[in-house]
């Protein structure tokens, strides 16, 4: 009986410690809700980053001053080495584009398809993050694009590794400390707190995106 009581006390202490840590520093547990299969693949890869130095926040909705009132960000990685904003695309085949042009091309077998530039799309995401973080930001938000299902990606006539692990490697190569631990935790909390989860707002965002698509913007 005494042993069971001791075990119960240990479990209770662990649970309380977890709650306190999450309230102080935000949860490091990955949340995959709202992600499609391709985004989940990238999220799983990002989860391999050291949780002592990186926090991954998936499917974030923030206010925007762009073409829609809200903007949806696939993945944000906050670290002491910088903040990374990642746009994930599910396109297959070969991908060609230029960073300063609106239209990119997908080549799938003998067919070609046009789609809106993920670089310009993610530019709006980084601006929304910069607007949110304000003076907490000590360096620019780094934009990264992922095409985990593509066979080849060429940007500005240069073949680029846009695989899920390619994105992880790009993040891991940044080793210069930008934020101290307090700044790092404050940025994580700011993003988690600002994330819009209200379903009515999400529906409004989806309607705005559909209007853009119908107007041939994307």
MDTraj code that builds the backbone (N, CA, C; nanometers):
import mdtraj as md
import numpy as np

residues = "UNK UNK UNK UNK UNK UNK UNK UNK UNK UNK UNK UNK UNK UNK UNK UNK UNK UNK UNK UNK UNK UNK UNK UNK UNK UNK UNK UNK UNK UNK UNK UNK UNK UNK UNK UNK UNK UNK UNK UNK UNK UNK UNK UNK UNK UNK UNK UNK UNK UNK UNK UNK UNK UNK UNK UNK UNK UNK UNK UNK UNK UNK UNK UNK UNK UNK UNK UNK UNK UNK UNK UNK UNK UNK UNK UNK UNK UNK UNK UNK UNK UNK UNK UNK UNK UNK UNK UNK UNK UNK UNK UNK UNK UNK UNK UNK UNK UNK UNK UNK UNK UNK UNK UNK UNK UNK UNK UNK UNK UNK UNK UNK UNK UNK UNK UNK UNK UNK UNK UNK UNK UNK UNK UNK UNK UNK UNK UNK UNK UNK UNK UNK UNK UNK UNK UNK UNK UNK UNK UNK UNK UNK UNK UNK UNK UNK UNK UNK UNK UNK UNK UNK UNK UNK UNK UNK UNK UNK UNK UNK UNK UNK UNK UNK UNK UNK UNK UNK UNK UNK UNK UNK UNK UNK UNK UNK UNK UNK UNK UNK UNK UNK UNK UNK UNK UNK UNK UNK UNK UNK UNK UNK UNK UNK UNK UNK UNK UNK UNK UNK UNK UNK UNK UNK UNK UNK UNK UNK UNK UNK UNK UNK UNK UNK UNK UNK UNK UNK".split()
xyz = np.array([
    [0.0823, -0.1204, 0.0000],
    [0.0000, 0.0000, 0.0000],
    [0.0862, 0.1260, 0.0000],
    [0.1923, 0.1216, 0.0861],
    [0.2821, 0.2369, 0.0922],
    [0.3517, 0.2586, -0.0419],
    [0.3850, 0.1489, -0.1110],
    [0.4510, 0.1597, -0.2419],
    [0.3586, 0.2272, -0.3427],
    [0.2295, 0.1864, -0.3437],
    [0.1333, 0.2468, -0.4362],
    [0.1147, 0.3953, -0.4076],
    [0.1136, 0.4295, -0.2792],
    [0.1023, 0.5712, -0.2416],
    [0.2225, 0.6498, -0.2908],
    [0.3408, 0.5902, -0.2774],
    [0.4639, 0.6559, -0.3237],
    [0.4604, 0.6787, -0.4741],
    [0.4154, 0.5753, -0.5501],
    [0.4048, 0.5874, -0.6958],
    [0.3060, 0.6965, -0.7336],
    [0.1925, 0.6999, -0.6634],
    [0.0912, 0.8020, -0.6902],
    [0.1479, 0.9419, -0.6699],
    [0.2251, 0.9579, -0.5630],
    [0.2847, 1.0889, -0.5341],
    [0.3816, 1.1295, -0.6443],
    [0.4638, 1.0347, -0.6941],
    [0.5582, 1.0637, -0.8012],
    [0.4859, 1.1065, -0.9284],
    [0.3783, 1.0337, -0.9623],
    [0.3004, 1.0669, -1.0821],
    [0.2394, 1.2057, -1.0682],
    [0.1866, 1.2362, -0.9506],
    [0.1256, 1.3671, -0.9271],
    [0.2278, 1.4787, -0.9410],
    [0.3479, 1.4559, -0.8852],
    [0.4544, 1.5571, -0.8941],
    [0.4936, 1.5808, -1.0395],
    [0.5056, 1.4717, -1.1178],
    [0.5417, 1.4839, -1.2599],
    [0.4360, 1.5606, -1.3362],
    [0.3090, 1.5329, -1.3067],
    [0.2000, 1.6019, -1.3764],
    [0.1990, 1.7500, -1.3445],
    [0.2181, 1.7829, -1.2152],
    [0.2200, 1.9237, -1.1747],
    [0.3393, 1.9960, -1.2372],
    [0.4544, 1.9294, -1.2394],
    [0.5741, 1.9906, -1.2996],
    [0.5527, 2.0197, -1.4466],
    [0.4860, 1.9268, -1.5160],
    [0.4582, 1.9458, -1.6583],
    [0.3664, 2.0646, -1.6806],
    [0.2621, 2.0757, -1.5959],
    [0.1692, 2.1875, -1.6095],
    [0.2386, 2.3198, -1.5837],
    [0.3237, 2.3232, -1.4807],
    [0.3964, 2.4463, -1.4488],
    [0.4904, 2.4846, -1.5628],
    [0.5626, 2.3857, -1.6182],
    [0.6565, 2.4132, -1.7280],
    [0.5827, 2.4662, -1.8498],
    [0.4670, 2.4060, -1.8797],
    [0.3920, 2.4502, -1.9965],
    [0.3366, 2.5898, -1.9777],
    [0.2950, 2.6226, -1.8551],
    [0.2410, 2.7557, -1.8308],
    [0.3489, 2.8620, -1.8358],
    [0.4707, 2.8244, -1.7934],
    [0.5797, 2.9208, -1.7932],
    [0.6454, 2.9353, -1.9297],
    [0.6629, 2.8245, -1.9994],
    [0.7441, 2.8255, -2.1197],
    [0.6698, 2.7846, -2.2454],
    [0.5451, 2.7425, -2.2329],
    [0.4741, 2.6964, -2.3515],
    [0.5068, 2.5506, -2.3795],
    [0.4117, 2.4782, -2.4337],
    [0.4329, 2.3355, -2.4581],
    [0.5264, 2.3125, -2.5758],
    [0.6180, 2.2148, -2.5612],
    [0.7063, 2.1779, -2.6714],
    [0.6456, 2.0608, -2.7511],
    [0.5262, 2.0124, -2.7084],
    [0.4643, 1.8997, -2.7759],
    [0.4135, 1.9418, -2.9134],
    [0.4424, 1.8609, -3.0137],
    [0.3992, 1.8916, -3.1491],
    [0.2485, 1.8765, -3.1622],
    [0.1864, 1.9730, -3.2291],
    [0.0433, 1.9670, -3.2587],
    [0.0287, 1.9587, -3.4101],
    [-0.0280, 1.8478, -3.4588],
    [-0.0423, 1.8273, -3.6021],
    [-0.1845, 1.8537, -3.6510],
    [-0.2701, 1.9073, -3.5667],
    [-0.4083, 1.9311, -3.6065],
    [-0.4138, 2.0360, -3.7174],
    [-0.5011, 2.0116, -3.8147],
    [-0.5180, 2.1056, -3.9248],
    [-0.4168, 2.0905, -4.0364],
    [-0.3244, 1.9940, -4.0250],
    [-0.2224, 1.9739, -4.1268],
    [-0.2649, 1.8637, -4.2236],
    [-0.2331, 1.8818, -4.3524],
    [-0.2550, 1.7733, -4.4473],
    [-0.1356, 1.6777, -4.4417],
    [-0.1391, 1.5723, -4.5219],
    [-0.0355, 1.4681, -4.5135],
    [0.1034, 1.5221, -4.5461],
    [0.1125, 1.6132, -4.6433],
    [0.2425, 1.6698, -4.6796],
    [0.2966, 1.7589, -4.5686],
    [0.2098, 1.8401, -4.5114],
    [0.2512, 1.9264, -4.4007],
    [0.2915, 1.8444, -4.2785],
    [0.2224, 1.7325, -4.2575],
    [0.2600, 1.6443, -4.1461],
    [0.3999, 1.5857, -4.1668],
    [0.4309, 1.5520, -4.2908],
    [0.5640, 1.4991, -4.3215],
    [0.6715, 1.6005, -4.2834],
    [0.6503, 1.7250, -4.3200],
    [0.7471, 1.8299, -4.2858],
    [0.7501, 1.8518, -4.1348],
    [0.6328, 1.8521, -4.0716],
    [0.6261, 1.8720, -3.9263],
    [0.7015, 1.7614, -3.8521],
    [0.6883, 1.6366, -3.8974],
    [0.7615, 1.5257, -3.8356],
    [0.9124, 1.5454, -3.8485],
    [0.9566, 1.5946, -3.9637],
    [1.1000, 1.6199, -3.9830],
    [1.1480, 1.7331, -3.8924],
    [1.0693, 1.8396, -3.8843],
    [1.1059, 1.9529, -3.7984],
    [1.1117, 1.9116, -3.6508],
    [1.0307, 1.8128, -3.6151],
    [1.0274, 1.7668, -3.4757],
    [1.1591, 1.7018, -3.4334],
    [1.2459, 1.6700, -3.5296],
    [1.3756, 1.6098, -3.4964],
    [1.4765, 1.7141, -3.4489],
    [1.4445, 1.8412, -3.4651],
    [1.5321, 1.9461, -3.4127],
    [1.5342, 1.9390, -3.2601],
    [1.6483, 1.9712, -3.2018],
    [1.6671, 1.9620, -3.0567],
    [1.5658, 2.0512, -2.9842],
    [1.4743, 1.9935, -2.9048],
    [1.3720, 2.0740, -2.8373],
    [1.4272, 2.1696, -2.7327],
    [1.5529, 2.1516, -2.6936],
    [1.6145, 2.2466, -2.6003],
    [1.6493, 2.3785, -2.6682],
    [1.6563, 2.3763, -2.8016],
    [1.6959, 2.4962, -2.8747],
    [1.5927, 2.5410, -2.9778],
    [1.4966, 2.4547, -3.0100],
    [1.3994, 2.4862, -3.1151],
    [1.2574, 2.4539, -3.0688],
    [1.1655, 2.5421, -3.1007],
    [1.0234, 2.5157, -3.0789],
    [0.9522, 2.5249, -3.2134],
    [0.8798, 2.4187, -3.2494],
    [0.8068, 2.4145, -3.3756],
    [0.6587, 2.4398, -3.3470],
    [0.6009, 2.5351, -3.4173],
    [0.4585, 2.5668, -3.4031],
    [0.3951, 2.5514, -3.5408],
    [0.3008, 2.4595, -3.5524],
    [0.2396, 2.4286, -3.6808],
    [0.1028, 2.4945, -3.6959],
    [0.0674, 2.5235, -3.8222],
    [-0.0667, 2.5703, -3.8566],
    [-0.1070, 2.6920, -3.7733],
    [-0.0384, 2.8014, -3.7968],
    [-0.0606, 2.9246, -3.7208],
    [-0.1402, 3.0237, -3.8057],
    [-0.2437, 3.0823, -3.7453],
    [-0.3241, 3.1837, -3.8125],
    [-0.3022, 3.3166, -3.7418],
    [-0.2584, 3.4174, -3.8186],
    [-0.2277, 3.5484, -3.7619],
    [-0.2976, 3.6593, -3.8410],
    [-0.3209, 3.7738, -3.7779],
    [-0.3718, 3.8896, -3.8526],
    [-0.2728, 3.9312, -3.9604],
    [-0.3250, 3.9860, -4.0699],
    [-0.2393, 4.0217, -4.1831],
    [-0.2810, 4.1561, -4.2405],
    [-0.1842, 4.2257, -4.2959],
    [-0.2100, 4.3497, -4.3691],
    [-0.1959, 4.3284, -4.5194],
    [-0.1955, 4.2014, -4.5611],
    [-0.1801, 4.1685, -4.7025],
    [-0.3124, 4.1659, -4.7754],
    [-0.3276, 4.0697, -4.8649],
    [-0.4477, 4.0608, -4.9472],
    [-0.5653, 3.9965, -4.8744],
    [-0.5411, 3.9399, -4.7575],
    [-0.6465, 3.8856, -4.6728],
    [-0.6291, 3.9404, -4.5314],
    [-0.7369, 3.9389, -4.4542],
    [-0.7304, 3.9929, -4.3178],
    [-0.6527, 3.9017, -4.2237],
    [-0.6449, 3.7729, -4.2604],
    [-0.5679, 3.6755, -4.1833],
    [-0.4727, 3.6030, -4.2768],
    [-0.3663, 3.5483, -4.2197],
    [-0.2757, 3.4665, -4.2998],
    [-0.2453, 3.3383, -4.2238],
    [-0.2392, 3.2260, -4.2975],
    [-0.2152, 3.0953, -4.2361],
    [-0.0728, 3.0502, -4.2673],
    [0.0031, 3.0206, -4.1625],
    [0.1430, 2.9802, -4.1758],
    [0.1543, 2.8314, -4.1446],
    [0.2150, 2.7563, -4.2343],
    [0.2248, 2.6107, -4.2157],
    [0.3090, 2.5740, -4.0942],
    [0.4294, 2.6312, -4.0863],
    [0.5209, 2.5963, -3.9763],
    [0.6039, 2.7192, -3.9386],
    [0.6186, 2.7392, -3.8085],
    [0.7116, 2.8400, -3.7565],
    [0.8095, 2.7682, -3.6643],
    [0.9376, 2.7922, -3.6855],
    [1.0398, 2.7383, -3.5952],
    [1.1046, 2.8558, -3.5235],
    [1.0907, 2.8570, -3.3922],
    [1.1546, 2.9602, -3.3096],
    [1.2772, 2.8983, -3.2451],
    [1.3895, 2.9672, -3.2562],
    [1.5126, 2.9158, -3.1964],
    [1.5955, 3.0325, -3.1454],
    [1.6991, 3.0001, -3.0735],
    [1.7921, 3.1038, -3.0280],
    [1.8778, 3.1539, -3.1433],
    [1.8708, 3.0852, -3.2569],
    [1.9503, 3.1223, -3.3736],
    [1.8677, 3.1971, -3.4781],
    [1.7424, 3.2232, -3.4480],
    [1.6575, 3.2954, -3.5418],
    [1.5179, 3.2355, -3.5482],
    [1.4340, 3.2984, -3.6282],
    [1.2962, 3.2545, -3.6456],
    [1.2773, 3.2170, -3.7919],
    [1.2186, 3.0992, -3.8151],
    [1.2047, 3.0458, -3.9497],
    [1.0566, 3.0270, -3.9815],
    [1.0171, 3.0742, -4.0978],
    [0.8784, 3.0659, -4.1443],
    [0.8765, 2.9757, -4.2678],
    [0.8009, 2.8665, -4.2615],
    [0.8091, 2.7632, -4.3652],
    [0.6749, 2.7455, -4.4350],
    [0.6778, 2.7520, -4.5665],
    [0.5619, 2.7250, -4.6509],
    [0.5815, 2.5896, -4.7179],
    [0.4856, 2.4995, -4.6992],
    [0.4949, 2.3652, -4.7543],
    [0.3979, 2.3480, -4.8703],
    [0.4473, 2.2908, -4.9808],
    [0.3651, 2.2657, -5.0984],
    [0.3653, 2.1157, -5.1297],
    [0.2512, 2.0660, -5.1763],
    [0.2376, 1.9229, -5.2033],
    [0.2631, 1.8868, -5.3493],
    [0.3036, 1.9851, -5.4313],
    [0.3228, 1.9608, -5.5745],
    [0.4265, 1.8509, -5.6010],
    [0.3971, 1.7680, -5.6999],
    [0.4892, 1.6629, -5.7430],
    [0.5566, 1.7029, -5.8746],
    [0.6462, 1.6165, -5.9227],
    [0.7127, 1.6416, -6.0498],
    [0.8275, 1.7396, -6.0380],
    [0.8459, 1.8195, -6.1425],
    [0.9510, 1.9200, -6.1454],
    [0.8891, 2.0577, -6.1236],
    [0.9601, 2.1390, -6.0450],
    [0.9113, 2.2729, -6.0104],
    [1.0134, 2.3760, -6.0572],
    [0.9637, 2.4769, -6.1288],
    [1.0505, 2.5852, -6.1766],
    [0.9907, 2.7189, -6.1361],
    [1.0766, 2.8107, -6.0900],
    [1.0266, 2.9426, -6.0543],
    [1.1382, 3.0420, -6.0294],
    [1.0996, 3.1675, -6.0258],
    [1.1922, 3.2760, -5.9929],
    [1.1388, 3.3470, -5.8684],
    [1.2282, 3.3848, -5.7800],
    [1.1881, 3.4398, -5.6511],
    [1.1095, 3.5696, -5.6625],
    [1.1269, 3.6416, -5.7751],
    [1.0594, 3.7703, -5.7896],
    [0.9405, 3.7653, -5.8858],
    [0.8991, 3.6459, -5.9282],
    [0.7875, 3.6345, -6.0225],
    [0.6682, 3.5666, -5.9573],
    [0.5485, 3.6115, -5.9937],
    [0.4264, 3.5599, -5.9315],
    [0.3940, 3.4173, -5.9736],
    [0.4200, 3.3830, -6.0976],
    [0.3811, 3.2526, -6.1492],
    [0.4980, 3.1545, -6.1523],
    [0.4781, 3.0384, -6.0912],
    [0.5726, 2.9282, -6.0993],
    [0.5118, 2.8173, -6.1846],
    [0.5955, 2.7210, -6.2246],
    [0.5496, 2.6144, -6.3137],
    [0.5768, 2.4775, -6.2535],
    [0.4765, 2.3927, -6.2591],
    [0.4897, 2.2527, -6.2227],
    [0.4855, 2.1693, -6.3509],
    [0.5870, 2.0856, -6.3715],
    [0.5894, 1.9962, -6.4870],
    [0.5650, 1.8546, -6.4359],
    [0.4533, 1.7977, -6.4787],
    [0.4144, 1.6643, -6.4351],
    [0.3927, 1.5789, -6.5589],
    [0.4897, 1.4911, -6.5850],
    [0.4924, 1.4146, -6.7095],
    [0.5020, 1.5142, -6.8265],
    [0.4027, 1.5166, -6.9159],
    [0.4090, 1.6094, -7.0293],
    [0.3238, 1.7340, -7.0075],
    [0.2653, 1.7440, -6.8916],
    [0.1741, 1.8556, -6.8642],
    [0.2431, 1.9629, -6.7807],
    [0.2020, 2.0873, -6.8015],
    [0.2542, 2.2003, -6.7261],
    [0.1378, 2.2729, -6.6583],
    [0.1620, 2.3130, -6.5339],
    [0.0599, 2.3829, -6.4567],
    [0.1228, 2.5064, -6.3916],
    [0.0487, 2.6142, -6.3904],
    [0.0944, 2.7369, -6.3260],
    [0.0366, 2.7459, -6.1849],
    [0.1149, 2.7995, -6.0929],
    [0.0644, 2.8248, -5.9583],
    [0.1369, 2.9457, -5.8991],
    [0.0750, 3.0034, -5.7977],
    [0.1285, 3.1265, -5.7387],
    [0.2583, 3.0989, -5.6637],
    [0.3502, 3.1921, -5.6729],
    [0.4825, 3.1781, -5.6123],
    [0.4747, 3.1548, -5.4612],
    [0.5293, 3.0436, -5.4120],
    [0.5338, 3.0217, -5.2666],
    [0.6287, 3.1187, -5.1966],
    [0.7254, 3.1722, -5.2713],
    [0.8168, 3.2708, -5.2124],
    [0.7406, 3.3984, -5.1785],
    [0.6592, 3.4469, -5.2738],
    [0.5799, 3.5667, -5.2485],
    [0.4702, 3.5388, -5.1452],
    [0.4144, 3.4194, -5.1495],
    [0.3143, 3.3817, -5.0509],
    [0.3741, 3.3843, -4.9103],
    [0.4942, 3.3294, -4.8964],
    [0.5579, 3.3247, -4.7651],
    [0.6094, 3.4611, -4.7210],
    [0.6321, 3.5507, -4.8177],
    [0.6714, 3.6879, -4.7826],
    [0.5629, 3.7529, -4.6978],
    [0.4367, 3.7293, -4.7356],
    [0.3252, 3.7831, -4.6568],
    [0.3228, 3.7227, -4.5169],
    [0.3603, 3.5954, -4.5069],
    [0.3646, 3.5295, -4.3764],
    [0.4728, 3.5904, -4.2869],
    [0.5906, 3.6128, -4.3431],
    [0.6996, 3.6703, -4.2632],
    [0.6641, 3.8114, -4.2165],
    [0.5942, 3.8869, -4.3012],
    [0.5541, 4.0221, -4.2634],
    [0.4527, 4.0196, -4.1492],
    [0.3625, 3.9205, -4.1508],
    [0.2662, 3.9063, -4.0418],
    [0.3383, 3.8736, -3.9107],
    [0.4406, 3.7898, -3.9189],
    [0.5194, 3.7567, -3.8000],
    [0.5950, 3.8793, -3.7474],
    [0.6534, 3.9536, -3.8385],
    [0.7267, 4.0743, -3.7987],
    [0.6329, 4.1758, -3.7343],
    [0.5108, 4.1863, -3.7880],
    [0.4112, 4.2769, -3.7310],
    [0.3754, 4.2342, -3.5895],
    [0.3598, 4.1050, -3.5690],
    [0.3246, 4.0537, -3.4371],
    [0.4364, 4.0750, -3.3359],
    [0.5588, 4.0422, -3.3743],
    [0.6699, 4.0394, -3.2785],
    [0.7279, 4.1769, -3.2506],
    [0.7180, 4.2673, -3.3478],
    [0.7601, 4.4048, -3.3251],
    [0.9020, 4.4169, -3.2731],
    [0.9161, 4.4815, -3.1573],
    [1.0490, 4.5085, -3.1013],
    [1.1155, 4.3828, -3.0448],
    [1.0394, 4.2765, -3.0301],
    [1.1008, 4.1501, -2.9851],
    [1.1901, 4.0886, -3.0925],
    [1.1719, 4.1353, -3.2162],
    [1.2464, 4.0799, -3.3291],
    [1.3839, 4.1462, -3.3388],
    [1.4903, 4.0655, -3.3365],
    [1.6264, 4.1176, -3.3426],
    [1.6944, 4.0893, -3.4759],
    [1.6323, 4.0054, -3.5589],
    [1.6818, 3.9797, -3.6938],
    [1.5625, 3.9421, -3.7802],
    [1.5796, 3.9505, -3.9106],
    [1.4669, 3.9237, -3.9999],
    [1.4211, 3.7790, -3.9876],
    [1.2935, 3.7583, -4.0116],
    [1.2399, 3.6225, -4.0147],
    [1.2884, 3.5545, -4.1427],
    [1.3393, 3.4341, -4.1305],
    [1.3958, 3.3616, -4.2445],
    [1.2861, 3.2794, -4.3123],
    [1.2674, 3.3011, -4.4410],
    [1.1655, 3.2319, -4.5192],
    [1.2240, 3.1064, -4.5838],
    [1.1541, 2.9937, -4.5669],
    [1.1956, 2.8680, -4.6277],
    [1.0759, 2.8027, -4.6965],
    [1.1020, 2.7388, -4.8108],
    [0.9976, 2.6733, -4.8889],
    [1.0270, 2.5235, -4.8942],
    [0.9222, 2.4427, -4.8775],
    [0.9398, 2.2976, -4.8824],
    [0.8472, 2.2350, -4.9868],
    [0.9066, 2.1524, -5.0740],
    [0.8339, 2.0714, -5.1715],
    [0.8731, 1.9251, -5.1490],
    [0.8273, 1.8615, -5.0407],
    [0.8754, 1.7269, -5.0080],
    [0.8367, 1.6196, -5.1088],
    [0.7353, 1.6448, -5.1923],
    [0.6914, 1.5446, -5.2898],
    [0.7501, 1.5658, -5.4292],
    [0.8226, 1.6744, -5.4500],
    [0.8747, 1.7071, -5.5828],
    [1.0006, 1.6272, -5.6140],
    [1.0204, 1.5985, -5.7422],
    [1.1419, 1.5289, -5.7866],
    [1.2590, 1.6252, -5.8024],
    [1.2283, 1.7478, -5.8438],
    [1.3327, 1.8480, -5.8632],
    [1.2714, 1.9867, -5.8467],
    [1.3468, 2.0760, -5.7820],
    [1.3028, 2.2146, -5.7658],
    [1.4154, 2.3065, -5.8104],
    [1.3859, 2.3947, -5.9058],
    [1.4846, 2.4938, -5.9515],
    [1.4278, 2.6329, -5.9263],
    [1.5026, 2.7110, -5.8482],
    [1.4646, 2.8484, -5.8171],
    [1.5739, 2.9408, -5.8682],
    [1.5330, 3.0381, -5.9480],
    [1.6301, 3.1297, -6.0095],
    [1.7373, 3.0520, -6.0864],
    [1.6911, 2.9475, -6.1569],
    [1.7767, 2.8620, -6.2413],
    [1.8781, 2.7793, -6.1630],
    [1.8598, 2.7669, -6.0316],
    [1.9500, 2.6860, -5.9500],
    [1.8701, 2.5750, -5.8820],
    [1.9200, 2.4511, -5.8948],
    [1.8515, 2.3402, -5.8286],
    [1.8660, 2.3552, -5.6769],
    [1.7547, 2.3408, -5.6074],
    [1.7501, 2.3659, -5.4641],
    [1.6910, 2.2464, -5.3913],
    [1.7490, 2.2125, -5.2772],
    [1.6965, 2.1034, -5.1965],
    [1.5805, 2.1567, -5.1119],
    [1.4586, 2.1270, -5.1544],
    [1.3391, 2.1707, -5.0825],
    [1.2678, 2.0535, -5.0163],
    [1.3399, 1.9434, -4.9964],
    [1.2831, 1.8297, -4.9254],
    [1.2618, 1.8672, -4.7784],
    [1.1888, 1.7834, -4.7072],
    [1.1653, 1.8100, -4.5653],
    [1.2972, 1.8141, -4.4881],
    [1.3856, 1.7177, -4.5159],
    [1.5145, 1.7163, -4.4469],
    [1.6052, 1.8290, -4.4940],
    [1.5868, 1.8708, -4.6198],
    [1.6629, 1.9852, -4.6691],
    [1.6320, 2.1108, -4.5907],
    [1.5054, 2.1289, -4.5566],
    [1.4652, 2.2439, -4.4755],
    [1.5253, 2.2339, -4.3355],
    [1.5201, 2.1147, -4.2771],
    [1.5783, 2.0945, -4.1436],
    [1.7278, 2.1266, -4.1442],
    [1.7973, 2.0832, -4.2469],
    [1.9410, 2.1084, -4.2558],
    [1.9715, 2.2574, -4.2697],
    [1.8893, 2.3290, -4.3454],
    [1.9090, 2.4735, -4.3591],
    [1.8932, 2.5438, -4.2252],
    [1.7944, 2.5003, -4.1475],
    [1.7735, 2.5587, -4.0152],
    [1.8912, 2.5260, -3.9235],
    [1.9354, 2.4007, -3.9258],
    [2.0426, 2.3562, -3.8367],
    [2.1759, 2.4233, -3.8683],
    [2.1921, 2.4720, -3.9913],
    [2.3186, 2.5379, -4.0286],
    [2.3327, 2.6763, -3.9651],
    [2.2241, 2.7331, -3.9191],
    [2.2300, 2.8656, -3.8537],
    [2.2733, 2.8456, -3.7088],
    [2.3920, 2.8914, -3.6767],
    [2.4509, 2.8627, -3.5461],
    [2.4871, 2.9875, -3.4652],
    [2.4601, 3.1044, -3.5194],
    [2.4919, 3.2279, -3.4468],
    [2.3764, 3.2618, -3.3529],
    [2.4048, 3.2753, -3.2242],
    [2.3006, 3.3076, -3.1279],
    [2.2467, 3.4491, -3.1507],
    [2.1164, 3.4587, -3.1588],
    [2.0486, 3.5874, -3.1785],
    [1.9682, 3.6248, -3.0543],
    [1.9023, 3.5253, -2.9941],
    [1.8143, 3.5504, -2.8798],
    [1.8644, 3.4757, -2.7563],
    [1.8517, 3.5399, -2.6395],
    [1.8822, 3.4678, -2.5166],
    [1.7597, 3.3853, -2.4776],
    [1.7705, 3.3088, -2.3694],
    [1.6634, 3.2155, -2.3339],
    [1.5322, 3.2873, -2.3024],
    [1.5403, 3.4023, -2.2353],
    [1.4181, 3.4767, -2.2019],
    [1.3508, 3.5314, -2.3272],
    [1.4299, 3.5856, -2.4177],
    [1.3739, 3.6379, -2.5432],
    [1.3110, 3.5266, -2.6256],
    [1.3795, 3.4144, -2.6280],
    [1.3316, 3.2964, -2.7006],
    [1.1959, 3.2511, -2.6476],
    [1.1834, 3.2376, -2.5163],
    [1.0581, 3.1945, -2.4558],
    [0.9476, 3.2978, -2.4767],
    [0.9822, 3.4252, -2.4708],
    [0.8829, 3.5313, -2.4887],
    [0.8250, 3.5289, -2.6303],
    [0.9096, 3.5029, -2.7289],
    [0.8636, 3.4953, -2.8681],
    [0.7715, 3.3748, -2.8875],
    [0.8079, 3.2611, -2.8295],
    [0.7228, 3.1415, -2.8388],
    [0.5855, 3.1707, -2.7808],
    [0.5818, 3.2309, -2.6618],
    [0.4538, 3.2607, -2.5977],
    [0.3719, 3.3594, -2.6796],
    [0.4386, 3.4578, -2.7399],
    [0.3678, 3.5590, -2.8195],
    [0.2965, 3.4952, -2.9379],
    [0.3655, 3.4042, -3.0060],
    [0.3057, 3.3380, -3.1234],
    [0.1920, 3.2460, -3.0811],
    [0.2153, 3.1674, -2.9758],
    [0.1117, 3.0755, -2.9293],
    [-0.0127, 3.1499, -2.8827],
    [0.0066, 3.2634, -2.8180],
    [-0.1069, 3.3418, -2.7689],
    [-0.1829, 3.4080, -2.8832],
    [-0.1098, 3.4545, -2.9846],
    [-0.1725, 3.5275, -3.0959],
    [-0.2412, 3.4349, -3.1959],
    [-0.2063, 3.3061, -3.1954],
    [-0.2621, 3.2113, -3.2918],
    [-0.4150, 3.2093, -3.2838],
    [-0.4802, 3.2346, -3.3956],
    [-0.6265, 3.2420, -3.4015],
    [-0.6826, 3.1030, -3.4292],
    [-0.7656, 3.0545, -3.3379],
    [-0.8255, 2.9214, -3.3526],
    [-0.9772, 2.9273, -3.3651],
    [-1.0334, 3.0465, -3.3597],
    [-1.1786, 3.0616, -3.3717],
    [-1.2254, 3.0141, -3.5095],
    [-1.3192, 2.9205, -3.5118],
    [-1.3626, 2.8593, -3.6373],
    [-1.4272, 2.9590, -3.7325],
    [-1.4999, 3.0558, -3.6802],
    [-1.5636, 3.1567, -3.7656],
    [-1.4587, 3.2392, -3.8388],
    [-1.3479, 3.2700, -3.7705],
    [-1.2400, 3.3463, -3.8327],
    [-1.1686, 3.2618, -3.9382],
    [-1.1540, 3.1333, -3.9098],
    [-1.0890, 3.0436, -4.0064],
    [-1.1735, 3.0309, -4.1320],
    [-1.3063, 3.0182, -4.1153],
    [-1.3967, 3.0116, -4.2302],
    [-1.3880, 3.1398, -4.3121],
    [-1.3805, 3.2528, -4.2436],
    [-1.3676, 3.3814, -4.3134],
    [-1.2402, 3.3850, -4.3959],
    [-1.1299, 3.3369, -4.3368],
    [-1.0023, 3.3330, -4.4097],
    [-1.0127, 3.2457, -4.5333],
    [-1.0723, 3.1270, -4.5184],
    [-1.0867, 3.0358, -4.6328],
    [-1.1704, 3.0989, -4.7438],
    [-1.2737, 3.1733, -4.7061],
    [-1.3567, 3.2421, -4.8056],
    [-1.2755, 3.3491, -4.8795],
    [-1.1911, 3.4206, -4.8054],
    [-1.1075, 3.5238, -4.8684],
    [-1.0085, 3.4610, -4.9660],
    [-0.9520, 3.3464, -4.9280],
    [-0.8575, 3.2779, -5.0165],
    [-0.9275, 3.2314, -5.1437],
    [-1.0487, 3.1780, -5.1305],
    [-1.1240, 3.1341, -5.2484],
    [-1.1533, 3.2505, -5.3421],
    [-1.1827, 3.3662, -5.2845],
    [-1.2067, 3.4855, -5.3667],
    [-1.0811, 3.5242, -5.4438],
    [-0.9652, 3.5128, -5.3799],
    [-0.8389, 3.5436, -5.4472],
    [-0.8135, 3.4464, -5.5621],
    [-0.8394, 3.3184, -5.5357],
    [-0.8197, 3.2171, -5.6396],
    [-0.9113, 3.2446, -5.7594],
    [-1.0360, 3.2785, -5.7320],
    [-1.1316, 3.3054, -5.8391],
    [-1.0982, 3.4316, -5.9168],
    [-1.0210, 3.5223, -5.8521],
    [-0.9818, 3.6441, -5.9219],
    [-0.8505, 3.6280, -5.9969],
    [-0.8003, 3.5007, -6.0010],
    [-0.6759, 3.4671, -6.0715],
    [-0.5532, 3.5280, -6.0058],
    [-0.5660, 3.5602, -5.8750],
    [-0.4492, 3.6134, -5.8040],
    [-0.3470, 3.5054, -5.7820],
    [-0.3950, 3.3819, -5.7526],
    [-0.3028, 3.2715, -5.7262],
    [-0.3175, 3.1684, -5.8342],
])
top = md.Topology()
chain = top.add_chain()
for i, resn in enumerate(residues, 1):
    res = top.add_residue(resn, chain, resSeq=i)
    for name in ("N", "CA", "C"):
        top.add_atom(name, md.element.get_by_symbol(name[0]), res)
traj = md.Trajectory(xyz[None], top)
